[in-house]
Amino acid sequence: PRTGAAFRFNHNGKYEVYEGFRTDIWFRELNAYLEKKRDESRPFFVYIATVTAHGPHYGPKDFRDKYKAKYELDEWRPLRERFEASLKKKKAKGGKPDKAISYPYDHAADIANLDRNVGLLMDKLKALDLLDNTVVIYMSDGSGGGTASTAKNTDKFGPSSNPTTVFFPAWGRDREIAELTANIDILPTLANVC
């Protein structure tokens, strides 16, 4: 069975072993920082760059079981067939052994766990009375492949539809920005409005 039993991370210059799934670890540490270690007299900045959408994919058993059951439904047969065909092709070329394969339900479990952790972070910010005065930015790096990213080994760019969500109640009502934006726009924008 696949597990995410423990990870070794560099924390303030020292490698430490953390138990659990990597996304749970990162958000657990962030929530602990917000609750116990943060200097309340000063503003704070936290940046978490998860590798959740990349691989290898490991999700908690509850999500893995949920998405494995869905993956086995008849309506997902075409996906299963394409995935199994790609595995056979990879094995024929000397690809990864079976134990290292990330199945589509592993990916779904990993993403669902990220979603759960973002929700727990928002709950923690609310419980600490920080939610209304905190900017939360959720964005992708655009490496999802397909037409939503650059075509590798070419100079052609596909259309981008990467999600970016900014939560900051002080800015007022919801709005959608249709103009081209990039991660380099974030710092100047925040510096201008905060």
N, C-alpha and C positions, 0 to 999 in steps of 0.2 A: 504494500500500500504506500501511497505517496504521503509524505508528511513534510511539514516545515518546522521540524522539532526545534532547531536552534540555528542561529546565525551569529557570525562574528562580525562586529562592526567597530570601526574606529570612532571612539567617543572622546573628544577633547585630547587627542593625541595618544590614546591608549586603547588597544584592542580589548573588547569585552564580549563575552558570550551572552546572548539574549535568547530566552526561550519563546517559542511561538512562531507565528507567521510574520514575515517581514513587515507587511503593511500594519498589522496589529501592533508590532513593536514600535514602529516609528510614531504612530498616533498615540500609543500609550505613553511614550516618553514626552511627546508634545503636551498631552493633557496634564501629565505630572508637572512639567515645567510651568504651565499656566497656573496650576493650582498652588504649587509650593515654592518655586524658585524665582519666579518673575519678580523683578523690582517694581512694585506698584506705583512708585513715584515717577517712573519713566515710561515713555512709549516703547513698544517692542516690535521687532520684526522677526518673523519666522518664515523660513522657506523650506518646503518639503518637496523634493523631486522624487516621486516614487518611480519604480521601474515596473509597476503593475501591468501596464499594457504590453510590455515586452516579455521576455521569458527568462527562465522557465516559469511556468504558471503553477502556482500552488494555492489552492483555496481551502478554507476550513471545511471540515467534513459536512456540516449542515448545508452549505452552498454547493459543495461538490455533489452530494447525493441528490439535491434538488435538480441541478442542471443535467446530471447524468440521466435521471429519470426522463426529463424532457427530451434529451438527445436520443433516447431509445424509442420515442414515439414515432409512429409511421410517417407523420408529416415532416420529420427531419431525416427521412431515409436518403434523399438526394445529397444532403450534407454529409451523412455518414459514408455514403458510397464514394463521394469525391475525396473525403479525408482518407478512407482506407486505400483508395487508388494511389493517393500521394504517398502514403506510407510504403506501399509495395514498391513504388518507383524509387523512393529514397533508400529502402533496404537493398534493392538491386544495385544501387550505386555505392553501397557500403556505408549507408547513413547511420544515424544514432541507434543504439540498442533500445528495445521496447521500454525499459524502465525510465528512460529520459524523455519520452515523448509527452508533449503537452497536447491533450485532446481538447476539442472545442469546449467541452464542459469544464475542463480545468481553467481555461481562459475566462469563461463566464463566471465561475466561482471566484476567481481572483478579482475580477472587476466588481462583482457584487460585494465582495468584502471591502474593497476600497470605498464603495458607496456607503456601506454601513459605517465605516470609520469616519468619513466626512460628516455624516449625520451625528455621530458621537462627539466630534469636535464642535459642531455647531451647538449641540446641547450643552457642552462644557462652557463655551463662551457665554451662552445665555445664563447658565447657573452662576457664573462668576460676574454677571452683570457687565460683560464686555461686548456683547453682540452688537449693540446699537452704535458702538464707537470703534468698530474693527472692520477693516477692509479685508475681505476674503476673496481671493482670485483663484479660480479653478480653470486650468487650461491644459491643452494637449501639446505635445511637441510635433505633431503632424507626421509621425512615423507609422501611421496605420496602413500604409500601402495603398494600392489601387489608385483611383483618380484623385484621391484627396492628398496626394503628396507628390514630390518631385519624382520623375522617372529616373531610375538609376542609370548611370552611364550615358546620359544624354544631357542636352542643355535645355530641354523642354520642361516646363512646369505644368502640372495638372492643376485644375481648380481646387482651391482649398476650402474645406468646410469644417475646419477643426473647431471644437467647442472652446469658447472662453466665456466664463460667467464671472461677473464682478458683483459681489454682495456688499453693499454699504448703504444702510438705511438712511444715513444723513444726506445722501444724494437725491433722495426723493423717489419718485415713481419709476417703474420699470421702463426701460427703453432699449431699443435695438439699434446697433450701429452697423450700417451696411458698408461703410467705407473700408478700404483695405487697412488692416492693422497688423501689427506684429509685436512680439514680446519686447522689442526695443522701445515701443511706445508706452510701456507701463510706467517706468520710472519717471519720465518727464510729466506724464499725466498725474501721477500721485503727488509729485513734488509741487505741481501747480494747484492742486485742489486740497491738499491736506495741510 
